[in-house]
Amino acid sequence: MRLETRPIERVEPNGIVTVDGRRTEIDTLLLATGFPHFPNLISLNSPCSYSGLSYFTTIEAQMRHMAWLFGELRHRGATTFEVTSAANDEFLAEMTDRLGDLGVRAG
């Protein structure tokens, strides 16, 4: 496996050709736009995402959050969002504190 960071000029049946003319044979092409910070990435799974009630309740809550997020993007006239390291650290600390209240430690 190899990460290609040069712009791709074209995709061929068995490979890619980068703008510098280099051809690379591939089996699978995985597009990772925004790499390495992943703007606009939404993941429905995480250690703190399951509500414990039912899978469907969890998905519905996550869909409501996504609808809020995209509504906020429209409201601000933005096209991308990205979680900052500070916001992620704050969220992890809050979830760890809440787990501590249950006698469980994240690790």
A tleap script that builds the chain and sets N, CA, C and O, in Angstrom:
source leaprc.protein.ff14SB
mol = sequence {
  NMET ARG LEU GLU THR ARG PRO ILE GLU ARG
  VAL GLU PRO ASN GLY ILE VAL THR VAL ASP
  GLY ARG ARG THR GLU ILE ASP THR LEU LEU
  LEU ALA THR GLY PHE PRO HIE PHE PRO ASN
  LEU ILE SER LEU ASN SER PRO CYS SER TYR
  SER GLY LEU SER TYR PHE THR THR ILE GLU
  ALA GLN MET ARG HIE MET ALA TRP LEU PHE
  GLY GLU LEU ARG HIE ARG GLY ALA THR THR
  PHE GLU VAL THR SER ALA ALA ASN ASP GLU
  PHE LEU ALA GLU MET THR ASP ARG LEU GLY
  ASP LEU GLY VAL ARG ALA CGLY
}
set mol.1.N position { 0.854 -1.168 0.000 }
set mol.1.CA position { 0.000 0.000 0.000 }
set mol.1.C position { 0.905 1.238 0.000 }
set mol.1.O position { 1.970 1.259 0.618 }
set mol.2.N position { 0.442 2.260 -0.714 }
set mol.2.CA position { 1.231 3.482 -0.830 }
set mol.2.C position { 0.305 4.679 -0.954 }
set mol.2.O position { -0.723 4.621 -1.629 }
set mol.3.N position { 0.683 5.764 -0.293 }
set mol.3.CA position { -0.063 7.014 -0.391 }
set mol.3.C position { 0.535 7.851 -1.511 }
set mol.3.O position { 1.724 8.170 -1.501 }
set mol.4.N position { -0.302 8.200 -2.470 }
set mol.4.CA position { 0.134 9.058 -3.577 }
set mol.4.C position { -0.357 10.463 -3.292 }
set mol.4.O position { -1.564 10.688 -3.200 }
set mol.5.N position { 0.558 11.412 -3.150 }
set mol.5.CA position { 0.172 12.783 -2.821 }
set mol.5.C position { 0.211 13.713 -4.027 }
set mol.5.O position { -0.276 14.842 -3.953 }
set mol.6.N position { 0.786 13.251 -5.141 }
set mol.6.CA position { 0.796 14.091 -6.343 }
set mol.6.C position { -0.594 14.088 -6.979 }
set mol.6.O position { -1.313 13.092 -6.888 }
set mol.7.N position { -0.973 15.178 -7.614 }
set mol.7.CA position { -2.286 15.220 -8.271 }
set mol.7.C position { -2.407 14.144 -9.353 }
set mol.7.O position { -1.468 13.887 -10.107 }
set mol.8.N position { -3.577 13.528 -9.408 }
set mol.8.CA position { -3.847 12.491 -10.415 }
set mol.8.C position { -4.397 13.166 -11.662 }
set mol.8.O position { -5.373 13.914 -11.601 }
set mol.9.N position { -3.764 12.894 -12.784 }
set mol.9.CA position { -4.229 13.437 -14.060 }
set mol.9.C position { -5.398 12.628 -14.595 }
set mol.9.O position { -6.388 13.176 -15.080 }
set mol.10.N position { -5.259 11.284 -14.494 }
set mol.10.CA position { -6.347 10.433 -14.974 }
set mol.10.C position { -6.281 9.058 -14.319 }
set mol.10.O position { -5.239 8.613 -13.837 }
set mol.11.N position { -7.435 8.413 -14.324 }
set mol.11.CA position { -7.549 7.042 -13.829 }
set mol.11.C position { -7.729 6.149 -15.040 }
set mol.11.O position { -8.576 6.409 -15.894 }
set mol.12.N position { -6.930 5.098 -15.110 }
set mol.12.CA position { -7.017 4.124 -16.198 }
set mol.12.C position { -7.566 2.813 -15.636 }
set mol.12.O position { -7.662 2.666 -14.418 }
set mol.13.N position { -7.928 1.858 -16.494 }
set mol.13.CA position { -8.526 0.603 -15.999 }
set mol.13.C position { -7.690 -0.125 -14.945 }
set mol.13.O position { -8.252 -0.725 -14.028 }
set mol.14.N position { -6.372 -0.086 -15.054 }
set mol.14.CA position { -5.522 -0.816 -14.104 }
set mol.14.C position { -4.568 0.073 -13.337 }
set mol.14.O position { -3.625 -0.428 -12.724 }
set mol.15.N position { -4.785 1.382 -13.353 }
set mol.15.CA position { -3.846 2.240 -12.665 }
set mol.15.C position { -4.220 3.699 -12.722 }
set mol.15.O position { -5.299 4.075 -13.182 }
set mol.16.N position { -3.289 4.521 -12.236 }
set mol.16.CA position { -3.453 5.970 -12.264 }
set mol.16.C position { -2.227 6.585 -12.929 }
set mol.16.O position { -1.144 6.000 -12.930 }
set mol.17.N position { -2.416 7.769 -13.492 }
set mol.17.CA position { -1.318 8.540 -14.057 }
set mol.17.C position { -1.345 9.891 -13.366 }
set mol.17.O position { -2.352 10.598 -13.400 }
set mol.18.N position { -0.220 10.248 -12.733 }
set mol.18.CA position { -0.126 11.532 -12.051 }
set mol.18.C position { 0.255 12.615 -13.054 }
set mol.18.O position { 0.650 12.313 -14.180 }
set mol.19.N position { 0.135 13.877 -12.645 }
set mol.19.CA position { 0.378 14.994 -13.562 }
set mol.19.C position { 1.807 15.030 -14.099 }
set mol.19.O position { 2.062 15.647 -15.134 }
set mol.20.N position { 2.735 14.379 -13.411 }
set mol.20.CA position { 4.117 14.351 -13.897 }
set mol.20.C position { 4.347 13.210 -14.890 }
set mol.20.O position { 5.479 12.982 -15.318 }
set mol.21.N position { 3.266 12.481 -15.262 }
set mol.21.CA position { 3.357 11.421 -16.249 }
set mol.21.C position { 3.657 10.046 -15.686 }
set mol.21.O position { 3.715 9.070 -16.434 }
set mol.22.N position { 3.847 9.957 -14.386 }
set mol.22.CA position { 4.160 8.652 -13.786 }
set mol.22.C position { 2.910 7.793 -13.709 }
set mol.22.O position { 1.872 8.238 -13.218 }
set mol.23.N position { 3.010 6.545 -14.202 }
set mol.23.CA position { 1.891 5.598 -14.173 }
set mol.23.C position { 2.133 4.590 -13.067 }
set mol.23.O position { 3.222 4.028 -12.960 }
set mol.24.N position { 1.112 4.360 -12.239 }
set mol.24.CA position { 1.194 3.394 -11.152 }
set mol.24.C position { 0.057 2.401 -11.301 }
set mol.24.O position { -1.111 2.789 -11.347 }
set mol.25.N position { 0.396 1.112 -11.377 }
set mol.25.CA position { -0.639 0.078 -11.424 }
set mol.25.C position { -1.247 -0.067 -10.035 }
set mol.25.O position { -0.544 -0.029 -9.026 }
set mol.26.N position { -2.571 -0.233 -10.003 }
set mol.26.CA position { -3.277 -0.356 -8.727 }
set mol.26.C position { -4.322 -1.458 -8.805 }
set mol.26.O position { -4.807 -1.802 -9.882 }
set mol.27.N position { -4.657 -2.002 -7.645 }
set mol.27.CA position { -5.788 -2.926 -7.508 }
set mol.27.C position { -7.007 -2.171 -6.982 }
set mol.27.O position { -8.142 -2.421 -7.387 }
set mol.28.N position { -6.734 -1.242 -6.068 }
set mol.28.CA position { -7.798 -0.499 -5.402 }
set mol.28.C position { -7.395 0.964 -5.301 }
set mol.28.O position { -6.254 1.279 -4.962 }
set mol.29.N position { -8.321 1.845 -5.592 }
set mol.29.CA position { -8.081 3.279 -5.465 }
set mol.29.C position { -8.938 3.793 -4.322 }
set mol.29.O position { -10.164 3.680 -4.357 }
set mol.30.N position { -8.299 4.352 -3.318 }
set mol.30.CA position { -8.993 4.906 -2.167 }
set mol.30.C position { -8.755 6.409 -2.166 }
set mol.30.O position { -7.615 6.861 -2.060 }
set mol.31.N position { -9.825 7.177 -2.283 }
set mol.31.CA position { -9.708 8.632 -2.316 }
set mol.31.C position { -9.832 9.175 -0.904 }
set mol.31.O position { -10.813 8.898 -0.213 }
set mol.32.N position { -8.857 9.936 -0.476 }
set mol.32.CA position { -8.844 10.492 0.875 }
set mol.32.C position { -8.733 12.003 0.786 }
set mol.32.O position { -7.699 12.573 1.135 }
set mol.33.N position { -9.785 12.651 0.324 }
set mol.33.CA position { -9.757 14.109 0.213 }
set mol.33.C position { -9.660 14.717 1.600 }
set mol.33.O position { -10.275 14.234 2.551 }
set mol.34.N position { -8.895 15.760 1.699 }
set mol.34.CA position { -8.739 16.424 2.978 }
set mol.34.C position { -7.673 15.816 3.850 }
set mol.34.O position { -7.439 16.308 4.954 }
set mol.35.N position { -7.007 14.752 3.394 }
set mol.35.CA position { -5.985 14.077 4.189 }
set mol.35.C position { -4.900 15.058 4.557 }
set mol.35.O position { -4.517 15.820 3.670 }
set mol.36.N position { -4.331 15.139 5.819 }
set mol.36.CA position { -4.623 14.230 6.943 }
set mol.36.C position { -5.647 14.741 7.932 }
set mol.36.O position { -5.916 14.035 8.904 }
set mol.37.N position { -6.253 15.935 7.758 }
set mol.37.CA position { -7.164 16.458 8.778 }
set mol.37.C position { -8.625 16.070 8.562 }
set mol.37.O position { -9.430 16.252 9.476 }
set mol.38.N position { -8.995 15.556 7.426 }
set mol.38.CA position { -10.324 15.040 7.122 }
set mol.38.C position { -11.463 16.032 7.347 }
set mol.38.O position { -12.367 15.736 8.129 }
set mol.39.N position { -11.458 17.203 6.692 }
set mol.39.CA position { -12.614 18.097 6.835 }
set mol.39.C position { -13.864 17.410 6.299 }
set mol.39.O position { -13.797 16.629 5.350 }
set mol.40.N position { -14.977 17.702 6.902 }
set mol.40.CA position { -16.287 17.164 6.536 }
set mol.40.C position { -16.439 15.677 6.823 }
set mol.40.O position { -17.379 15.057 6.324 }
set mol.41.N position { -15.542 15.082 7.614 }
set mol.41.CA position { -15.665 13.669 7.971 }
set mol.41.C position { -16.687 13.513 9.084 }
set mol.41.O position { -16.605 14.176 10.118 }
set mol.42.N position { -17.640 12.640 8.862 }
set mol.42.CA position { -18.615 12.317 9.895 }
set mol.42.C position { -18.539 10.812 10.118 }
set mol.42.O position { -18.688 10.024 9.185 }
set mol.43.N position { -18.309 10.435 11.345 }
set mol.43.CA position { -18.235 9.017 11.693 }
set mol.43.C position { -19.358 8.710 12.668 }
set mol.43.O position { -19.537 9.411 13.664 }
set mol.44.N position { -20.098 7.677 12.381 }
set mol.44.CA position { -21.218 7.318 13.250 }
set mol.44.C position { -20.818 6.329 14.336 }
set mol.44.O position { -21.667 5.844 15.084 }
set mol.45.N position { -19.545 6.034 14.421 }
set mol.45.CA position { -19.118 5.098 15.455 }
set mol.45.C position { -17.956 5.693 16.237 }
set mol.45.O position { -17.043 6.292 15.670 }
set mol.46.N position { -18.012 5.518 17.522 }
set mol.46.CA position { -16.936 5.929 18.406 }
set mol.46.C position { -17.206 5.267 19.748 }
set mol.46.O position { -18.306 4.767 19.981 }
set mol.47.N position { -16.222 5.257 20.626 }
set mol.47.CA position { -16.455 4.631 21.938 }
set mol.47.C position { -17.598 5.276 22.716 }
set mol.47.O position { -18.214 4.629 23.563 }
set mol.48.N position { -17.881 6.540 22.435 }
set mol.48.CA position { -18.917 7.251 23.192 }
set mol.48.C position { -20.199 7.444 22.400 }
set mol.48.O position { -21.063 8.209 22.830 }
set mol.49.N position { -20.357 6.784 21.262 }
set mol.49.CA position { -21.519 7.047 20.418 }
set mol.49.C position { -22.718 6.167 20.732 }
set mol.49.O position { -23.843 6.548 20.409 }
set mol.50.N position { -22.528 5.022 21.340 }
set mol.50.CA position { -23.648 4.104 21.576 }
set mol.50.C position { -24.404 4.528 22.822 }
set mol.50.O position { -23.805 4.740 23.876 }
set mol.51.N position { -25.716 4.651 22.704 }
set mol.51.CA position { -26.527 5.137 23.819 }
set mol.51.C position { -26.825 4.044 24.835 }
set mol.51.O position { -27.210 4.341 25.966 }
set mol.52.N position { -26.651 2.783 24.445 }
set mol.52.CA position { -26.948 1.690 25.367 }
set mol.52.C position { -28.393 1.234 25.320 }
set mol.52.O position { -28.730 0.182 25.863 }
set mol.53.N position { -29.246 2.009 24.680 }
set mol.53.CA position { -30.654 1.644 24.615 }
set mol.53.C position { -30.929 0.724 23.437 }
set mol.53.O position { -31.398 -0.400 23.615 }
set mol.54.N position { -30.645 1.190 22.268 }
set mol.54.CA position { -30.789 0.366 21.075 }
set mol.54.C position { -29.964 0.971 19.958 }
set mol.54.O position { -29.653 2.162 19.973 }
set mol.55.N position { -29.619 0.159 19.009 }
set mol.55.CA position { -28.864 0.633 17.867 }
set mol.55.C position { -29.651 1.715 17.130 }
set mol.55.O position { -29.072 2.706 16.683 }
set mol.56.N position { -30.953 1.535 17.002 }
set mol.56.CA position { -31.790 2.481 16.265 }
set mol.56.C position { -31.863 3.828 16.983 }
set mol.56.O position { -31.846 4.875 16.335 }
set mol.57.N position { -31.945 3.811 18.307 }
set mol.57.CA position { -31.941 5.055 19.074 }
set mol.57.C position { -30.632 5.808 18.855 }
set mol.57.O position { -30.624 7.030 18.704 }
set mol.58.N position { -29.538 5.072 18.839 }
set mol.58.CA position { -28.227 5.673 18.613 }
set mol.58.C position { -28.165 6.330 17.242 }
set mol.58.O position { -27.749 7.482 17.125 }
set mol.59.N position { -28.576 5.606 16.202 }
set mol.59.CA position { -28.539 6.136 14.838 }
set mol.59.C position { -29.429 7.366 14.715 }
set mol.59.O position { -29.037 8.351 14.091 }
set mol.60.N position { -30.623 7.322 15.303 }
set mol.60.CA position { -31.526 8.468 15.227 }
set mol.60.C position { -30.912 9.695 15.898 }
set mol.60.O position { -31.028 10.804 15.377 }
set mol.61.N position { -30.268 9.511 17.036 }
set mol.61.CA position { -29.630 10.641 17.723 }
set mol.61.C position { -28.483 11.193 16.874 }
set mol.61.O position { -28.306 12.408 16.782 }
set mol.62.N position { -27.724 10.323 16.268 }
set mol.62.CA position { -26.621 10.773 15.434 }
set mol.62.C position { -27.126 11.495 14.187 }
set mol.62.O position { -26.528 12.483 13.761 }
set mol.63.N position { -28.209 11.016 13.604 }
set mol.63.CA position { -28.786 11.691 12.438 }
set mol.63.C position { -29.290 13.084 12.807 }
set mol.63.O position { -29.140 14.021 12.023 }
set mol.64.N position { -29.885 13.232 13.995 }
set mol.64.CA position { -30.321 14.559 14.444 }
set mol.64.C position { -29.117 15.489 14.596 }
set mol.64.O position { -29.177 16.662 14.226 }
set mol.65.N position { -28.026 14.955 15.144 }
set mol.65.CA position { -26.824 15.770 15.294 }
set mol.65.C position { -26.266 16.180 13.926 }
set mol.65.O position { -25.849 17.325 13.748 }
set mol.66.N position { -26.255 15.257 12.965 }
set mol.66.CA position { -25.774 15.570 11.625 }
set mol.66.C position { -26.659 16.619 10.964 }
set mol.66.O position { -26.156 17.523 10.296 }
set mol.67.N position { -27.965 16.506 11.144 }
set mol.67.CA position { -28.885 17.500 10.573 }
set mol.67.C position { -28.604 18.876 11.175 }
set mol.67.O position { -28.615 19.879 10.460 }
set mol.68.N position { -28.350 18.929 12.490 }
set mol.68.CA position { -27.995 20.193 13.133 }
set mol.68.C position { -26.699 20.738 12.546 }
set mol.68.O position { -26.598 21.926 12.239 }
set mol.69.N position { -25.701 19.857 12.390 }
set mol.69.CA position { -24.401 20.275 11.878 }
set mol.69.C position { -24.531 20.871 10.475 }
set mol.69.O position { -24.004 21.953 10.215 }
set mol.70.N position { -25.225 20.180 9.574 }
set mol.70.CA position { -25.373 20.694 8.213 }
set mol.70.C position { -26.227 21.958 8.181 }
set mol.70.O position { -25.989 22.842 7.357 }
set mol.71.N position { -27.214 22.054 9.065 }
set mol.71.CA position { -27.998 23.283 9.175 }
set mol.71.C position { -27.125 24.452 9.611 }
set mol.71.O position { -27.266 25.567 9.109 }
set mol.72.N position { -26.222 24.187 10.551 }
set mol.72.CA position { -25.302 25.226 11.020 }
set mol.72.C position { -24.353 25.663 9.899 }
set mol.72.O position { -24.046 26.847 9.765 }
set mol.73.N position { -23.893 24.701 9.100 }
set mol.73.CA position { -23.050 25.045 7.945 }
set mol.73.C position { -23.794 25.983 6.997 }
set mol.73.O position { -23.253 27.003 6.570 }
set mol.74.N position { -25.054 25.624 6.668 }
set mol.74.CA position { -25.853 26.476 5.779 }
set mol.74.C position { -26.057 27.859 6.386 }
set mol.74.O position { -25.914 28.875 5.705 }
set mol.75.N position { -26.394 27.887 7.678 }
set mol.75.CA position { -26.634 29.144 8.372 }
set mol.75.C position { -25.410 30.062 8.308 }
set mol.75.O position { -25.551 31.276 8.160 }
set mol.76.N position { -24.227 29.490 8.418 }
set mol.76.CA position { -22.991 30.276 8.400 }
set mol.76.C position { -22.461 30.523 6.988 }
set mol.76.O position { -21.482 31.247 6.809 }
set mol.77.N position { -23.109 29.919 5.983 }
set mol.77.CA position { -22.625 30.059 4.616 }
set mol.77.C position { -21.310 29.329 4.390 }
set mol.77.O position { -20.529 29.710 3.518 }
set mol.78.N position { -21.062 28.284 5.169 }
set mol.78.CA position { -19.807 27.527 5.081 }
set mol.78.C position { -20.012 26.273 4.242 }
set mol.78.O position { -21.137 25.807 4.067 }
set mol.79.N position { -18.933 25.745 3.735 }
set mol.79.CA position { -18.997 24.501 2.955 }
set mol.79.C position { -18.219 23.371 3.612 }
set mol.79.O position { -18.368 22.213 3.223 }
set mol.80.N position { -17.389 23.691 4.603 }
set mol.80.CA position { -16.630 22.648 5.291 }
set mol.80.C position { -16.641 22.901 6.786 }
set mol.80.O position { -16.845 24.024 7.247 }
set mol.81.N position { -16.417 21.829 7.530 }
set mol.81.CA position { -16.211 21.925 8.967 }
set mol.81.C position { -15.070 20.986 9.317 }
set mol.81.O position { -14.799 20.022 8.601 }
set mol.82.N position { -14.413 21.276 10.411 }
set mol.82.CA position { -13.344 20.409 10.879 }
set mol.82.C position { -13.229 20.557 12.389 }
set mol.82.O position { -13.211 21.672 12.909 }
set mol.83.N position { -13.153 19.450 13.077 }
set mol.83.CA position { -13.021 19.449 14.523 }
set mol.83.C position { -11.598 19.863 14.880 }
set mol.83.O position { -10.633 19.321 14.341 }
set mol.84.N position { -11.473 20.817 15.784 }
set mol.84.CA position { -10.137 21.239 16.209 }
set mol.84.C position { -9.608 20.270 17.270 }
set mol.84.O position { -10.378 19.564 17.921 }
set mol.85.N position { -8.306 20.248 17.429 }
set mol.85.CA position { -7.699 19.403 18.465 }
set mol.85.C position { -8.201 19.797 19.843 }
set mol.85.O position { -8.449 18.939 20.690 }
set mol.86.N position { -8.350 21.095 20.068 }
set mol.86.CA position { -8.828 21.575 21.369 }
set mol.86.C position { -10.249 21.075 21.655 }
set mol.86.O position { -10.538 20.630 22.766 }
set mol.87.N position { -11.129 21.147 20.660 }
set mol.87.CA position { -12.508 20.671 20.844 }
set mol.87.C position { -12.533 19.169 21.086 }
set mol.87.O position { -13.296 18.693 21.927 }
set mol.88.N position { -11.709 18.416 20.362 }
set mol.88.CA position { -11.646 16.978 20.553 }
set mol.88.C position { -11.138 16.638 21.954 }
set mol.88.O position { -11.681 15.752 22.613 }
set mol.89.N position { -10.099 17.338 22.409 }
set mol.89.CA position { -9.553 17.096 23.743 }
set mol.89.C position { -10.579 17.410 24.826 }
set mol.89.O position { -10.700 16.681 25.811 }
set mol.90.N position { -11.317 18.504 24.635 }
set mol.90.CA position { -12.360 18.888 25.599 }
set mol.90.C position { -13.462 17.830 25.659 }
set mol.90.O position { -13.921 17.470 26.743 }
set mol.91.N position { -13.885 17.333 24.495 }
set mol.91.CA position { -14.922 16.308 24.442 }
set mol.91.C position { -14.446 15.024 25.113 }
set mol.91.O position { -15.183 14.423 25.894 }
set mol.92.N position { -13.214 14.601 24.813 }
set mol.92.CA position { -12.677 13.376 25.414 }
set mol.92.C position { -12.583 13.508 26.926 }
set mol.92.O position { -12.899 12.562 27.647 }
set mol.93.N position { -12.153 14.664 27.416 }
set mol.93.CA position { -12.067 14.879 28.858 }
set mol.93.C position { -13.445 14.802 29.513 }
set mol.93.O position { -13.599 14.218 30.586 }
set mol.94.N position { -14.444 15.398 28.858 }
set mol.94.CA position { -15.808 15.355 29.399 }
set mol.94.C position { -16.341 13.930 29.435 }
set mol.94.O position { -16.940 13.518 30.428 }
set mol.95.N position { -16.129 13.178 28.365 }
set mol.95.CA position { -16.607 11.792 28.334 }
set mol.95.C position { -15.874 10.925 29.363 }
set mol.95.O position { -16.479 10.052 29.986 }
set mol.96.N position { -14.580 11.164 29.538 }
set mol.96.CA position { -13.811 10.420 30.534 }
set mol.96.C position { -14.322 10.726 31.936 }
set mol.96.O position { -14.438 9.826 32.768 }
set mol.97.N position { -14.630 12.004 32.199 }
set mol.97.CA position { -15.205 12.376 33.497 }
set mol.97.C position { -16.550 11.698 33.712 }
set mol.97.O position { -16.833 11.213 34.807 }
set mol.98.N position { -17.371 11.662 32.684 }
set mol.98.CA position { -18.686 11.006 32.820 }
set mol.98.C position { -18.529 9.514 33.060 }
set mol.98.O position { -19.270 8.944 33.861 }
set mol.99.N position { -17.590 8.872 32.393 }
set mol.99.CA position { -17.343 7.450 32.646 }
set mol.99.C position { -16.854 7.234 34.068 }
set mol.99.O position { -17.184 6.230 34.699 }
set mol.100.N position { -16.056 8.191 34.580 }
set mol.100.CA position { -15.580 8.085 35.963 }
set mol.100.C position { -16.721 8.070 36.954 }
set mol.100.O position { -16.647 7.398 37.982 }
set mol.101.N position { -17.780 8.811 36.652 }
set mol.101.CA position { -18.947 8.820 37.508 }
set mol.101.C position { -19.635 7.465 37.543 }
set mol.101.O position { -20.374 7.173 38.483 }
set mol.102.N position { -19.405 6.642 36.546 }
set mol.102.CA position { -20.018 5.320 36.465 }
set mol.102.C position { -19.101 4.244 37.008 }
set mol.102.O position { -19.451 3.063 37.000 }
set mol.103.N position { -17.925 4.644 37.482 }
set mol.103.CA position { -16.976 3.662 38.000 }
set mol.103.C position { -16.191 2.966 36.894 }
set mol.103.O position { -15.612 1.902 37.115 }
set mol.104.N position { -16.171 3.566 35.701 }
set mol.104.CA position { -15.460 2.998 34.551 }
set mol.104.C position { -14.416 4.000 34.104 }
set mol.104.O position { -14.662 5.206 34.145 }
set mol.105.N position { -13.279 3.535 33.686 }
set mol.105.CA position { -12.238 4.426 33.188 }
set mol.105.C position { -11.969 4.151 31.711 }
set mol.105.O position { -11.851 2.996 31.302 }
set mol.106.N position { -11.872 5.213 30.914 }
set mol.106.CA position { -11.503 5.059 29.508 }
set mol.106.C position { -10.003 4.794 29.450 }
set mol.106.O position { -9.234 5.329 30.248 }
set mol.107.N position { -9.605 3.971 28.507 }
set mol.107.CA position { -8.178 3.707 28.465 }
set mol.107.C position { -7.698 3.232 27.212 }
set mol.107.O position { -6.503 2.977 27.065 }
savepdb mol mol.pdb
quit
